[in-house]
Amino acid sequence: MTVRSRAPGTPLKILQVAGAARAGGGEQVALCLHQGFLARGHQAWLAVGSGADLPIEGLVAIPNRWTVGGWPRAVRRAQGWLLRLTRGRGQSRLDAFLEALVFPGVAWDLAIGREDYTQPGTWLLPRSLPASPDVIQLHNLHARWLRREGFFDLRVLPGWSRRRPVVLTPHDPWLLTGHCAHPLGCPRWMIGCGRCPDLDIYPAVRRDATAANWRRKRRLFAESRLYLATPSRWLMSMFDEAGFPAVERRVIPNGVESDVFTPGDRRAARRALGLDEQRPIVLVVANHLRTNPWKGYDWVREVAARLGAAEAQPVDIVCAGDEGPTQPAGQARLVFAGQIEGAQRMADYYHAADVYLHPSRADTFPLAVLEAMSSGLPVVATAVGGIPEQVEDGESGFLVRPGDLAEMTHWLSTVIDDETRARAMGACGRARVLQSFCLETQVQAYLDWYDEMLGGQGGRQTAYPVD
């Protein structure tokens, strides 16, 4: 790869890729970085599989395979006409039939459990921009929740990385596995997958082609020249253990908008949000909490019931990011706040709470934990993934073993009952964010690294055996 020298202070042209403009934590990280790059005078684009119609500068749609080529577009138009004629009846069967007709290779891959990389719009992306990017940064590249076939073709990596620096910024270990985004304790990703114990873990596959998927990813990475940035040392350790080939690797923690997520007036926030002003409030933040396999909704319900029995007054567990009617859990209540639009509105929920609960089964470096700490909330969280790198146990919150609901309940009760201690923990968390986890720090770390890359100061690529 030929790297062009740049004069110091020259604006960069940065392309980022993410599944959606607004969705989970990884997508939110990409959007915040994008806006940070723009604010510093750089030319930046954020290419997404969904949400490019939002009024955000620099959003670019990645064309899905139905929009590339005359035959797929013609069939899609005919499908729309048929659905109008039948008023939508039989849509799922029609979708499957037309996909097999237009993309037989894709239909075959999905049937046998191969991960789908057939996304011709990916290959067109750099050429569709107003200018050629100096650097490309790729966030999570799986998005089966977005479209069942995903949105990105990994096979572009060797060619892209020969022309310019390409930075992988994964927010989970999917790149290392045969299909799952989190192995949940399964060690088979270290030895080649195959004989998968759970094909239904997201992103699910129909058949066990996990060994073939694992080998195909490794071949693509071995043929590429990639930089690697992870938000946590925990995730970097997995890539190190896998012998992932990287020109250079860095741990760059996620950052939050510390001027938005600040300590606030609890009573005023509750009035503004229509929440009970008398009950203690435990806040949980997770998109689609009840159906997300990583977020521990069953633990939330059990802890709610235990808190309701342990506390002298009823407790509300406010769940932001999921919708539904309020549910009783013993003397406690589960209150579903729905999807929260906008950072300031989300900040109001942190202001309204007494304590933040993050009971994940798996997580990498969750933004919600940082937002809670930045807002001056004590945190009770499971000690999984990169969370112990965020929360100082006994200082800014309490870390508990996954599934230890008695300990989780105990520490929640401790914080609720001891306001002085809760306030001190919240202040400690806020100070920690200001020191290490501000968005400005994260943005500048990437910009400094990009300057080094384009000045030819990158390291040497390491070996990555395929077998």
Helices and strands as residue ranges (DSSP letters): E 13-20, H 25-39, E 43-50, E 59-61, G 65-67, H 70-86, H 91-102, H 104-112, H 120-124, G 126-128, E 135-138, G 154-156, H 157-163, E 166-168, G 174-176, G 188-190, H 210-222, E 226-230, H 233-241, E 249-251, H 266-273, E 281-285, H 297-310, E 316-320, E 327-329, E 332-338, H 343-352, E 355-358, H 367-374, E 379-382, G 387-389, E 397-400, H 405-417, H 419-436, H 439-454
